[in-house]
Structure formats: C-alpha cells, structure tokens
Amino acid sequence: MLKTAAIIFFLFLIPPLLLRLRPRWVAGFNLKVTNRITAPFATWLPGFGVITHIGRKSARPYRTPVNVFRVPEGFLIALTYGPNSQWVQNVMTAGTAELETRRTKYRLSAPAVVHDPTRHRFPLMVRIALRILGATDFLQASSTRIT
C-alpha cells in the first residue's frame, strides 16, 4: 500500500511541482520529448491543440502543442511557461497564427496576453489543473474557421 501511494505521489504530484519550480528545465524536456509525442494527438483531443506560428528571426514555421479553450470571442490558450515563451512572442509579433484543435483549423488574430489568477472562465476541474500548473497568463485571440 505504501509503495502504491509513493508511485501515485511521484506520478501525479512531482511533475506539476517541477513545472512550477523549474519551468525552463521542464520546457526544454517538453520541447525535445513530450511535444513530439503529444503533437499527433493534440489536434483531436479536447482541451488541446497545435498552434502554427512563424519564427520572428528565422521566419521558419513552428508547430507547438498547447492547452486551448473555446470562449465566445475566440480561444484562450494557457501560457503554462509564461508570456515570455518564444512561441508567444512569435504570435504577438506576427499578430496572427493558425490553430488546429478537434480536427478543425482556425486563423487566430488580435492576440493579447491576459493575466487572470482566478481562472474564472474555466470549468472547476480545468481551474484546478491550471492552478497546479501555476498558469495565470493566457493568450486570448479572435478566430476564424478555415476548415
């Protein structure tokens, strides 16, 4: 029983704590490992999506898996690594990006970073998960359906 509790603790509590305490280390790991594994599934899983954006300096297209939520004015994307992430800066500079979620593509426009420590626009379970991750910033963008 104690061994099972330790495994549950390790699997469910340690990763969120690492994310809060060492976001850059976790971000590097996610960039090299997790994103490559989750990207194929993120386009059809609820609450996930893949944002395609153009690099500010390289002008190369990048695809980044994100946590995305539909709101009346478009989408909210959780900035789990904060508003200074490279992909966020790319989207803000370009003023546009493409999002694929639930097998549908959208053109995002008018991006804005929104600080919301209450996370009041989300359902209770999502609020709890975002709180554990320490996400208080979100990218809000208008959307137009492409396909």
N, C-alpha and C positions, 0 to 999 in steps of 0.2 A: 504494500500500500504506500509506504513512504517513497519507494522507488518510482511508482507511478506519479505521485504528487510532484516529485522532483522533475520528472520528464515534462509534465504539464507546465510547471513553472518555467522551465527552460524554453519550451516551445512557444508559449503564449505571452510571457511577461518580459523575458530578456530582450527579444528583438525590438519591441517598442521602446524599451528603456535605452537600448543602444542608439536607436534612431533619435531620441531626444537628446542624449548626451554626446553623441558623435555623429551628427548628420552628414558631415563631409566624408567620413570614412564609409558610412553606410551608402551614401550617394555613389561613391566610387565602386563599391561592390555591386550595387544595383545596376550601374551603367555597364559593367563588364559581364555580369552574370544574370541577375534577376530580370532585367529589361529584355534580354534576348530570349529568355524562357517565356515570359508573360506576353510579349508583344503579339504573337499569333492569336492568343485567346482574348486579349484586351479589346479587340474590335467587336466582339459579340457578347461579352459578359456584362450584365447590368452593373452600373457604377464605375465602369472602366471605359477607356477609350485610348486611341492613339492620336496624338497631335503631330501634324507635319508642319514644320517651320523651316525657314531659311536662315542659315548662319549669318550673323552680322558681318563677320570678317571674311569667312571662307566662301560665302554665297552658295554653300552646299545645302541640299535638303537633309533634314534630320527628322527621324520619327521617334517620338518619346511617349511611352505608356503613361497615362495619367488617371487619377480618380476624378470622374466627371459627373456632374449632377445637372439635370434639366431644371430650369427655372423659367417663369413666364417670359422674361426678357431675353432668354438665350440659354447660356450654360454657365455654371460655376465650376471651376477646376481647383481642387485642393492643392495648395502650394506646400507640400509636405517638407520641402527643403528650403522654404522661404522665398521671398520675392526677388532675391538676387541670383537665382539659378540661371544658368546660361540660356536654357530654352525660354524662360520667362522674358529675359532681356531681349532675345531674338524676336519674340512675338510682339513685345511692346514697341520695339524699334520699327518693325515692319508694319505694325498696325493691323495685321491680318495673319491668319493661319488656317489650316484645314484640320478638321476633327472627324475621325471615324469612330462611331460608337453605335452599338446594337445593329451592326451591319448597314449603317446609313452614314453618308458623308455630309458634312456641313462646312460652309465657309464661315469662319469667325471674323468678326470685325469689331471695331471700337473696344479693344481690350482695356481693362482697367483693373488695377490691383485693389482689392477691398480687404480691409482689416476687420475681422469680426470674431472676437474672442468668445462670444456667446454661441456662435454657430446656430443661431435661431432658425435659419432657413432650411435646416436638415431634419429628417426624422430622428427620433431618440437614439436608435441603435447607431446611426451614422454619426451623430453628435458624440457619442461615447467613443467610437473608434477614432474620430478626428481629435478628440481631447487626448486620448492615449498617445497618439502620434505627435501631439503638440501643434497641430495645424490651426493657425489663427488667421492666416492670409489666404486669399482666394483670387483667382483670375476670373473676372466676370467679363463675358463677351456676348455680343449680339450674334445671332446665327441665321444663315440662310441655307436651306436644304439643297444639296447638289444632286444626290441620287436617292 
